Amino acid sequence: MSTNSQEHLGFRAVHIQNHVRRRKDYKTYWRALKKYGLWQDPVYIALKVELGDRIDAVRERMPKCVVKDVRARFPNPPGIPYMGHKRE
């Protein structure tokens, strides 16, 4: 087991391949949020409509707190921008 407590909590060093790790985490969050009904929540649906997204779209917008958490744990190298959401 690693002695680095941040690594134990899921934090990784800056690396060019962190986008692959982030994708796995986003998928885990997506499943959990679906299980708890976020994607059908009236507040979320109203926000989705306000942002101009289709209600029946397959790709859901992740809450900002999820994006912030995942990016903090799997950061890009300096000078490599994050791609952002496909519809932004």
C-alpha positions in Angstrom: 0.0 0.0 0.0 1.2 3.5 -0.8 2.2 5.8 2.0 1.0 8.8 0.0 -2.5 9.6 1.5 -3.5 11.7 -1.5 -2.8 8.7 -3.9 -4.8 6.5 -1.5 -7.8 8.9 -1.9 -7.6 8.6 -5.7 -5.4 11.6 -6.5 -2.8 11.0 -9.2 0.2 13.0 -10.4 -0.1 15.2 -13.4 0.0 12.9 -16.5 -0.9 13.2 -20.2 -3.0 10.0 -19.9 -5.2 11.3 -17.0 -8.1 11.9 -19.5 -8.5 8.1 -19.6 -8.8 8.0 -15.8 -11.2 10.9 -15.7 -13.5 9.2 -18.2 -13.8 6.1 -15.9 -14.6 8.4 -13.0 -17.2 10.3 -14.9 -18.8 7.1 -15.9 -18.9 6.0 -12.2 -20.5 9.3 -11.2 -23.0 9.1 -14.1 -24.2 5.7 -13.0 -24.5 6.8 -9.4 -26.4 9.9 -10.3 -28.7 7.9 -12.5 -29.3 5.4 -9.7 -30.4 8.2 -7.4 -32.6 9.8 -10.0 -30.8 13.0 -10.8 -31.3 12.8 -14.5 -35.1 12.7 -14.0 -35.2 15.4 -11.3 -37.4 18.4 -12.3 -34.7 20.9 -11.2 -32.1 19.2 -13.4 -34.5 19.0 -16.3 -35.3 22.7 -16.0 -31.6 23.5 -16.0 -31.1 21.4 -19.0 -33.9 23.2 -20.9 -32.5 26.5 -19.8 -29.1 25.6 -21.2 -30.7 24.6 -24.5 -30.1 20.9 -24.3 -32.6 18.4 -25.6 -34.5 16.6 -22.8 -34.0 13.2 -24.4 -30.3 13.7 -25.1 -28.1 10.7 -24.1 -25.2 12.7 -23.0 -26.0 14.4 -19.7 -24.2 17.4 -18.3 -22.2 16.6 -15.2 -22.7 18.9 -12.2 -19.9 21.3 -11.7 -18.9 19.8 -8.4 -18.3 16.4 -10.2 -16.2 18.0 -12.9 -14.2 20.0 -10.3 -13.6 16.8 -8.2 -12.5 14.6 -11.1 -10.2 17.3 -12.5 -8.6 17.8 -9.1 -7.8 14.1 -8.8 -6.6 13.6 -12.3 -5.1 16.9 -13.5 -3.8 17.7 -17.0 -0.1 18.6 -17.5 0.6 22.4 -17.6 -0.2 23.9 -21.0 -2.7 21.1 -21.9 -6.3 22.5 -21.7 -9.3 20.5 -20.6 -11.7 19.7 -23.5 -14.8 20.8 -21.6 -18.3 19.6 -22.5 -19.0 18.6 -26.1 -21.8 21.1 -26.3 -20.1 24.1 -24.6 
